[in-house]
Amino acid sequence: MFNNSSKILFMLILIMSTLISICSNSWMGAWMGLEINLLSFIPLMSDNKLMSTESSLKYFLIQALASSILLFIIIMFMMNSIILNNFMKMMFMSSFLLKMGAAPFHFWFPNVIEGLSWMNSLILMTWQKIAPMMLISYIIFKSFIIMSIFFSSLIGALGGLNQTSLRKLMAYSSINHLSWMLASIYESNLIWMIYFLIYSFMTFTMIFLFTMFKISHMNQLFSLFFNSKTMKFFIFFNLLSLGGLPPFLGFFPKLIVIQSLIVNNQLMVLIFMVMMTLITLYFYMKLTYSSFLLNYYEINWNMNSNFNMIKMKFFMFFSFLSSFGLFIIFSLYYLY
């Protein structure tokens, strides 16, 4: 078990390793950054619990496999000194997609997240995707990335339909969002940065809530009690925002990607992604309706003493931005 100072050190190494991969001017340097990233994240995952130890072992094996594929292709490329052909591009992209858990290499992602704490899940769903996504942008192979977009949309939508675990639900939601991020990075790095930042903010807001109330399953969401129904509305507004329902903030990056795909005549990809997003919205809406319309017994006495009011105020602020951020953006746009 590591103390807090050790965890802070590993977090700094994690951040620096991602920057090494992004800023490297050679594939070998990028590979070294990814390896340092792996070795710094494994100690953060392990917290002397059986499920987290199992998840860290699964994560290590999968990342080692992806790193082996990447190193093999790098050595082939350096020995032959030839221009990247389609096979090499496909192998490069396969290793990066495997590292970040995009379909069809997603099989490990929900199972690993299921055994992690919420904070480690947040890192895995957000920060750990930065380096592979940036490296993919250097070697985009059109047909392969479109295949991954289709699979990620489909599996992210259908995989979350029958889930009761919120960790797995967030994992499949992340896979679905990966399809939009891959589509955005295919169009423009700037669009990808906007999408990733807003997605990370919405994911952080939800995980902040789950950590604060120690929630892991859907039935815990149904019976949450608050002094005000406003809090419950904000919670499910965040879920709908994460699903990309207008007029919430989560619709804004999707709107940018939709506009970009229309301009570049990628209509088939766009129609499929929108249809799969409607399925994800279906299970978010089902969760919301179940909580508000079904008759659940709720505890009515005051529980403020058990909650940190500073955290509650932070959550309300983040929820407000997630719920009404789109109005704020458009208002600022029209004002200036």
Secondary structure, DSSP 8 states (H G I E B T S, - for coil): ---HHHHHHHHHHHHHHHHHHHH-SSHHHHHHHHHHHHHHHHHHH--S-HHHHHHHHHHHHHHHHHHHHHHHHHHHHHHHT----HHHHHHHHHHHHHHHT-TTS-TTHHHHHHTS-HHHHHHHHTGGGHHHHHHHTTS--HHHHHHHHHHHHHHHHHHTTT--BHHHHHHHHHHHHHHHHHHHHHH-HHHHHHHHHHHHHHHHHHHHHHHHHT--BHHHHHT---S-HHHHHHHHHHHHHHHT-TTSTTHHHHHHHHHHHHHTT-HHHHHHHHHHHHHHHHHHHHHHHHHHHS------S--GGGS-HHHHHHHHHHHHHHHHHHHHHHHHHHH-
